[in-house]
Amino acid sequence: MNLRIGQKVQQEFGTQVMEIIGFEPDLIENVITKWEDDLGNTLTGKFMESQLHPAD
């Protein structure tokens, strides 16, 4: 899968839509994402590419 910065993604069994904001090629969890929680806080996380798929 070719992920790119700005792409909207979700975890395989998750409902949270996240935006890809960067990559860290030297790490296993190399995809950096951000999303907004129910309170309006911006959160970031790191995931393995295999854990993510394009959001509908």
Contacts in CASP RR format, 6 or more apart in sequence:
PFRMAT RR
TARGET T0000
AUTHOR 0000-0000-0000
METHOD contacts of the structure
MODEL  1
MNLRIGQKVQQEFGTQVMEIIGFEPDLIENVITKWEDDLGNTLTGKFMES
QLHPAD
1 49 0 8 1.000
1 52 0 8 1.000
1 53 0 8 1.000
1 54 0 8 1.000
3 9 0 8 1.000
3 20 0 8 1.000
3 23 0 8 1.000
3 31 0 8 1.000
3 49 0 8 1.000
3 52 0 8 1.000
4 20 0 8 1.000
5 20 0 8 1.000
5 21 0 8 1.000
5 22 0 8 1.000
5 23 0 8 1.000
6 19 0 8 1.000
6 20 0 8 1.000
6 21 0 8 1.000
7 19 0 8 1.000
7 20 0 8 1.000
7 54 0 8 1.000
8 17 0 8 1.000
8 18 0 8 1.000
8 19 0 8 1.000
8 54 0 8 1.000
8 55 0 8 1.000
9 17 0 8 1.000
9 18 0 8 1.000
9 19 0 8 1.000
9 20 0 8 1.000
9 31 0 8 1.000
9 33 0 8 1.000
9 52 0 8 1.000
9 53 0 8 1.000
9 54 0 8 1.000
9 55 0 8 1.000
10 16 0 8 1.000
10 17 0 8 1.000
10 18 0 8 1.000
10 52 0 8 1.000
10 53 0 8 1.000
10 54 0 8 1.000
10 55 0 8 1.000
11 47 0 8 1.000
11 51 0 8 1.000
11 52 0 8 1.000
12 51 0 8 1.000
12 52 0 8 1.000
12 53 0 8 1.000
16 35 0 8 1.000
17 35 0 8 1.000
17 55 0 8 1.000
18 33 0 8 1.000
18 34 0 8 1.000
18 35 0 8 1.000
18 45 0 8 1.000
18 52 0 8 1.000
18 55 0 8 1.000
19 33 0 8 1.000
19 34 0 8 1.000
19 35 0 8 1.000
20 31 0 8 1.000
20 32 0 8 1.000
20 33 0 8 1.000
21 32 0 8 1.000
21 33 0 8 1.000
21 34 0 8 1.000
21 44 0 8 1.000
22 31 0 8 1.000
22 32 0 8 1.000
23 30 0 8 1.000
23 31 0 8 1.000
23 32 0 8 1.000
24 30 0 8 1.000
24 32 0 8 1.000
24 46 0 8 1.000
27 46 0 8 1.000
28 48 0 8 1.000
29 46 0 8 1.000
29 47 0 8 1.000
29 48 0 8 1.000
30 46 0 8 1.000
30 48 0 8 1.000
30 49 0 8 1.000
31 46 0 8 1.000
31 47 0 8 1.000
31 48 0 8 1.000
31 49 0 8 1.000
31 52 0 8 1.000
32 44 0 8 1.000
32 45 0 8 1.000
32 46 0 8 1.000
33 44 0 8 1.000
33 45 0 8 1.000
33 46 0 8 1.000
33 47 0 8 1.000
33 52 0 8 1.000
34 42 0 8 1.000
34 43 0 8 1.000
34 44 0 8 1.000
34 45 0 8 1.000
35 42 0 8 1.000
35 43 0 8 1.000
36 42 0 8 1.000
36 43 0 8 1.000
37 43 0 8 1.000
END
